[in-house]
Amino acid sequence: MGPAERPGRRSRGCRQRSRCRSGSCGRAAVSSWFWTDRHGAHAETFGDMASGKNRIVLRGNPDDAFAALHVCEDGTLLGAAAINDPHTVRAARRIQERKKRVDPALLADPTTNLRRLAR
């Protein structure tokens, strides 16, 4: 039984979701990250994608390359998931690591350069 599975213990992701639900959206010290290439598609995700009372912002075209970004009420980026759009995930990770607050409308606009937002 690992530390997160012991009674009375919660994983880092659970603690982060609890903070967001209570209105204090701090981010975890280390974001989880996963990618895979299957059936001709590249899928990549990082961070926390649990919805709660936060906002999921969609970016791109589902028929081509697209991403979903999980944004806290204060503009803090909590996580992202993408299909065939690794550049968005990479830029989103930089935004999160630098603790930038971003307008969800800018994240949703496919013409916005996320690398510039991460600076």
N, C-alpha and C positions, 0 to 999 in steps of 0.2 A: 504494500500500500504506500503510494507516494505521499509527499507532504500535502498536496492539494486534495487528496482523497481522504485524509483523516477527518473524523468528525469535528466540527467546529472550525475547520480551516477552509478558506476560500482561495481560489486561484487569483493571480494578478488581474486577469480579465474580469472576474466577478467584482473585485474591489473597484476597478475602473468604472464598470457599469454602475455600481452603487453610487460612486461619486457623481456621475453624470445625472443620475436620477435625482440626486439630492441638490443638484444645481452647481456643484463644484467639479468642473470638468478638467481635472488634471490628467495627464497622460502617463501611461506606464513607462517605466525606465527603459524597457526594451520591447519593441514591437515584434510580434510574431510575423513571419514572412513565409510564403509558400508560392511555388510556381510549378506548372506542369505543361507539357506539350502532348496532347492527345487528339487523335482523329483530325489532324490538320488545324487545330486551334491551340493558341497559347493562352493559358489562364494564369493569372497572377493575383495574389491578394496579400495584404499586410494589415496589422492592427486589429481593431475591434469593429465589427460590422453589425453588432446588436443594435436594434433600432431604438427602443425606449422612447423618450420624448424628443430625441434629436432628429436631425433631418438627413435623409438620403438624397444626394444630388446625383442625377444621371447626366452623363456627358457622352456625346458621340451618337452613332447610328447603330442600333442593334443588328442590322443586316451586315455590318462591316466590323469596325472596331469600336468598342464602347467601354465605359467605366461607370461604376457607382462609387461615390465618395460619401463617407459618413462624417457629418459635420455637427459639432456640438452647437448649442444655442449661442455661445459667445464667439463663434467663428473658428474655433479650434478644430483641426482635422484629426479624427480619431482612427480612420482606416480607409482603405480603398480596395476594390476588387475590379478586375478588368479582363476582358476577352480580346485578344489580339491588339492590345494597347499598352505595352510595357513602359512606354515613355511617360504616360500619365501616372502610372504607379510609382515610377522612380521619382518624378517631380513631387508627387504627393508625399512620399516618404521624406524628402528633403524639407518640405513645408512643415511636416509634423516634427521632425527632428529639431528644426529651428524655432519651433513653437510660434509660428506665424499665425495670425488670425486673418482669415480670408472670407470675403463676401461670397456666399453660396451662388449668387448670380454669375460671378466671374468664373467659378468652377464649372458651372453648367455650360457656359459659352465655349463651343469648340474652337473659336478663333482666338481665345485667350491663351497666351503662352505661359504655361504653368511653370516652366523653368525660370522665367523672369519673376513670377510671384514668389518663388522659393528664395530669391536673393535677398 
